Structure formats: C-alpha cells, structure tokens
Amino acid sequence: MVGTSDGLTERKEQVMEEQDNNVNIYNWGPCLMKCTITNELRELLLSEAKVGFDYKDKLAGIIEKETGYTDKSKDKILPHLSKCFGLYDQAQEYYKREKFKQKPEYIMSALWINYQKQHEFNPPHDHDGAISFVIYLQIPDELKKENEAYVGKSGGPGGIQFFYGDGTRDAITYMSHFPKERDMFIFPAWLKHWVNPFKSDCTRISVSGNIHDSAKINNIKLDDYKKNNSKT
C-alpha cells in the first residue's frame, strides 16, 4: 500500500574494502590490555607473598589482609613481569597506531597481594605511577557459582570494573569483567576502577602493582631544563 511504512530504515550491507571512500574507525580512551600469565609466575607470586609485610595503610581497599612484597621478592618476580610490560608496549603502539618516539623504561615502585574475603571490596580508585596491573591467582569455585547465578549487566560478585570519561549511551565509557585464574590486566595508572564484594565464604587472591616510567625523567636534556626553568 502506498504511504505505509514499517518504521525501519532500509540498509544496504557493504564491505568496507570495496568502497571508494576511505573508512577509519578510531580507538578512544585508555589502552586496557588483558593477557594470561604462566603457571610458573602464579606459583612464584603465591610463594613469595609468604615473606611479605602488612600493606593496608597504603591502599584504598576495604580488605583486611593486603601484603606487600619485599625488595628481594620483587627482584625475583620482575623478570617474569617484564615480558608482560613488553606486550603492553606493543599493545599501546597498535592501539595508538604509531610507534614510540622513545621506548618507556619501567621501574616497579610497588607490588602487593590482596586476600579479598566475604563482603570485602575495593571502592573506586586509581593508582600512582605510569601504568598499573592486576593479576588473579585464585578464584574459588564458590565465587564462580555465585557469579554465574548473578543477573545483571556488571561484572557481578567479585568482578572488576573500569570506567573512563563521560558520554552519551553511544559512547563506551565502562568495561566490566569477572576474572579467571592467571588473567592479568595492564592499564594506565590513572584509570579509575573498583572491585565488587561477594557473599560466598571464600578468599579471592589477586596481585597488583604500580610502574613508573624512568625514561621521561632520565632523558631530559640539561639545556632544555635550564631554558624551561629560567627566570624571565
């Protein structure tokens, strides 16, 4: 019948490569990467945590037991983590679609382990340094079952949430994830994130750390420093 409409706009599916116009889709916001650590690194992080020290006064978490790693332990762990930071460098270059003018030189300034129990949580917060990371060492079966039964759109009980910027409903400003053992997230230290509580009587174990970029400090030219800091 002439003049009727089903309210749908006609769409013609086209393959981007076949178009005359160049099409570009731009990444927006921070570079957030997830990878999987080795079993060897997982066991090393668990064993070295036994000789650590109380770290609660340095953290934002509502978590009873948070332990810092000793310098000796960090020296053992860093070679394994360095491979992951190398992957993140590659991810950043791919994400930004440009090569580093100068590769970052990382220094691990903090490393600690979180033993999150029933009803404990991490409120929205960010970290110190250039990049930060979180690694999941233990996700108990009780927590997995609780998360599977969860009905909602977030990461659910024991999940982690990242959020950045403001925007309409069409903008992607939020990411949530329920982790698996050996999952590792690496992200800019300023990226806000939080961890949900859970009801299960169990312990979820994760490791977090902060990384500074020494290259930005060590490679400042003396003449440029004098010029930028001279009195006019």
C-alpha positions as CSV (number, residue, x, y, z in Angstrom):
1,M,0.0,0.0,0.0
2,V,1.4,3.4,-0.9
3,G,2.4,5.6,2.0
4,T,2.8,2.9,4.6
5,S,6.0,2.2,6.5
6,D,7.2,-0.4,9.0
7,G,9.4,2.3,10.7
8,L,12.6,0.7,9.6
9,T,15.3,2.5,7.5
10,E,16.5,0.5,4.5
11,R,20.1,-0.5,4.9
12,K,22.5,-1.8,2.3
13,E,25.2,-4.0,3.7
14,Q,28.5,-3.1,2.1
15,V,32.0,-4.4,2.6
16,M,34.4,-1.6,3.7
17,E,37.2,-2.7,1.5
18,E,35.1,-2.3,-1.7
19,Q,34.2,1.3,-1.1
20,D,35.7,4.3,-2.9
21,N,35.8,6.3,0.3
22,N,38.5,5.6,2.9
23,V,36.9,4.4,6.2
24,N,38.7,4.9,9.6
25,I,37.5,3.8,13.0
26,Y,39.4,5.5,15.8
27,N,40.2,4.0,19.2
28,W,39.1,6.3,22.0
29,G,40.2,6.5,25.7
30,P,42.9,4.5,27.5
31,C,44.7,1.4,26.3
32,L,43.5,-1.5,28.5
33,M,45.1,-4.9,27.9
34,K,44.3,-8.4,29.2
35,C,46.7,-11.3,28.9
36,T,47.4,-14.6,30.7
37,I,50.4,-15.2,32.9
38,T,52.2,-18.6,33.2
39,N,51.7,-21.1,36.0
40,E,55.3,-20.6,37.0
41,L,54.7,-16.9,37.7
42,R,51.4,-17.7,39.5
43,E,53.3,-20.1,41.9
44,L,56.1,-17.6,42.3
45,L,53.7,-14.8,43.3
46,L,52.0,-17.0,45.8
47,S,55.2,-18.4,47.4
48,E,56.9,-15.0,47.7
49,A,53.9,-13.4,49.3
50,K,54.5,-15.6,52.4
51,V,57.5,-13.4,53.4
52,G,55.8,-10.1,52.9
53,F,54.6,-7.3,55.2
54,D,51.4,-5.5,56.0
55,Y,50.4,-3.1,53.3
56,K,46.9,-2.0,54.3
57,D,47.8,1.6,55.3
58,K,49.0,2.3,51.7
59,L,45.8,1.1,49.9
60,A,42.2,2.1,49.4
61,G,40.6,-1.3,49.7
62,I,38.2,-2.4,52.4
63,I,40.1,-5.6,52.7
64,E,41.5,-7.0,56.0
65,K,44.6,-8.7,54.6
66,E,46.8,-6.9,52.0
67,T,50.5,-7.8,51.9
68,G,53.5,-6.0,50.3
69,Y,56.3,-7.9,48.6
70,T,59.9,-7.4,49.8
71,D,62.6,-6.0,47.6
72,K,64.2,-9.4,47.3
73,S,60.9,-10.9,46.2
74,K,60.3,-8.2,43.6
75,D,63.8,-8.9,42.1
76,K,62.7,-12.5,41.6
77,I,59.3,-11.6,40.1
78,L,60.3,-8.6,37.9
79,P,61.9,-10.6,35.1
80,H,58.7,-12.5,34.6
81,L,56.6,-9.4,34.6
82,S,58.9,-7.5,32.2
83,K,57.7,-9.8,29.4
84,C,54.1,-8.7,30.1
85,F,55.1,-5.0,30.1
86,G,56.8,-5.6,26.7
87,L,53.4,-6.9,25.4
88,Y,51.7,-3.8,26.7
89,D,54.2,-1.6,24.8
90,Q,53.2,-3.4,21.6
91,A,49.5,-3.1,22.5
92,Q,49.9,0.7,23.0
93,E,51.6,1.1,19.7
94,Y,48.9,-0.9,18.0
95,Y,46.1,1.0,19.8
96,K,47.5,4.4,19.0
97,R,48.6,3.4,15.5
98,E,52.1,4.9,16.0
99,K,55.5,3.8,17.2
100,F,57.0,5.2,20.4
101,K,59.4,8.1,19.8
102,Q,61.2,6.7,22.8
103,K,60.5,3.4,24.5
104,P,59.4,3.5,28.1
105,E,61.9,2.4,30.8
106,Y,59.9,0.9,33.6
107,I,60.6,0.8,37.3
108,M,58.3,-1.2,39.6
109,S,57.6,1.1,42.5
110,A,55.0,-1.1,44.4
111,L,53.8,-4.7,44.4
112,W,51.3,-6.2,46.8
113,I,48.8,-9.1,47.2
114,N,45.1,-8.9,48.1
115,Y,43.3,-11.6,50.0
116,Q,39.7,-10.5,49.4
117,K,37.1,-12.3,51.6
118,Q,33.3,-12.3,52.1
119,H,31.7,-8.8,51.9
120,E,35.1,-7.0,51.3
121,F,35.6,-4.8,48.3
122,N,37.7,-2.1,46.7
123,P,36.0,1.3,46.2
124,P,36.5,3.4,43.0
125,H,40.2,4.5,42.9
126,D,43.2,5.0,40.7
127,H,46.9,4.3,41.3
128,D,50.3,6.0,41.4
129,G,52.8,5.8,38.6
130,A,52.6,5.5,34.8
131,I,50.9,2.1,34.4
132,S,49.3,-0.4,36.8
133,F,48.3,-4.0,36.7
134,V,46.2,-6.7,38.5
135,I,46.8,-10.4,38.3
136,Y,44.3,-13.1,39.5
137,L,45.8,-16.0,41.4
138,Q,42.8,-17.7,43.0
139,I,39.1,-17.6,42.1
140,P,37.3,-20.2,44.3
141,D,34.6,-22.4,42.9
142,E,32.1,-20.9,45.4
143,L,32.6,-17.5,43.9
144,K,32.4,-18.8,40.4
145,K,29.0,-20.3,41.2
146,E,27.8,-17.1,42.8
147,N,28.8,-15.1,39.8
148,E,27.2,-17.5,37.4
149,A,23.9,-17.1,39.3
150,Y,24.2,-13.3,39.1
151,V,21.6,-11.5,37.0
152,G,22.8,-8.0,35.8
153,K,25.0,-6.1,33.4
154,S,28.1,-5.6,35.5
155,G,31.0,-8.0,36.3
156,G,28.9,-9.3,39.2
157,P,30.2,-10.6,42.5
158,G,34.0,-10.5,42.6
159,G,34.2,-8.7,39.3
160,I,36.3,-5.7,38.3
161,Q,35.0,-2.5,36.7
162,F,37.0,0.1,34.7
163,F,35.4,3.5,33.8
164,Y,36.7,6.5,31.9
165,G,35.2,9.9,30.9
166,D,31.7,11.0,30.2
167,G,29.4,10.4,27.2
168,T,26.0,9.5,25.8
169,R,24.8,6.0,25.7
170,D,26.6,5.6,22.4
171,A,30.0,6.2,24.0
172,I,31.9,3.3,25.5
173,T,33.0,4.6,29.0
174,Y,32.8,1.4,31.0
175,M,34.2,-2.2,31.0
176,S,33.5,-5.0,33.5
177,H,34.9,-8.4,33.8
178,F,34.7,-11.5,36.0
179,P,38.3,-12.8,36.0
180,K,39.7,-16.3,35.6
181,E,42.8,-17.5,37.4
182,R,46.0,-16.2,35.7
183,D,44.2,-13.3,34.0
184,M,46.3,-10.1,34.0
185,F,45.1,-6.6,33.2
186,I,47.5,-3.8,32.4
187,F,46.3,-0.2,32.2
188,P,47.2,3.5,32.7
189,A,47.6,4.1,36.4
190,W,45.1,7.0,36.3
191,L,42.3,4.8,35.0
192,K,39.5,4.5,37.6
193,H,38.5,1.0,38.7
194,W,36.8,-0.8,41.5
195,V,36.1,-4.4,42.7
196,N,32.7,-5.8,43.7
197,P,32.1,-7.6,47.0
198,F,30.7,-11.1,47.2
199,K,28.6,-13.2,49.6
200,S,30.5,-16.5,49.4
201,D,32.6,-17.6,52.3
202,C,35.9,-17.9,50.5
203,T,39.1,-15.9,49.6
204,R,39.8,-14.4,46.2
205,I,43.5,-13.7,45.7
206,S,44.9,-11.0,43.4
207,V,48.2,-9.2,43.0
208,S,48.5,-5.5,42.0
209,G,51.4,-3.2,41.2
210,N,52.5,0.2,40.1
211,I,55.1,1.0,37.4
212,H,56.9,4.3,36.9
213,D,58.5,5.4,33.6
214,S,62.1,6.4,34.3
215,A,62.8,7.4,30.7
216,K,60.8,10.6,31.0
217,I,63.0,11.7,33.9
218,N,66.4,10.4,32.8
219,N,66.3,11.7,29.3
220,I,65.5,15.4,30.0
221,K,68.2,17.5,28.3
222,L,70.1,19.8,30.7
223,D,69.8,22.8,28.3
224,D,66.1,22.3,27.9
225,Y,65.7,22.1,31.7
226,K,67.6,25.4,32.2
227,K,65.6,27.1,29.5
228,N,62.2,26.0,30.8
229,N,63.1,26.8,34.4
230,S,65.0,30.2,33.9
231,K,63.5,33.4,35.4
232,T,62.3,36.0,32.9
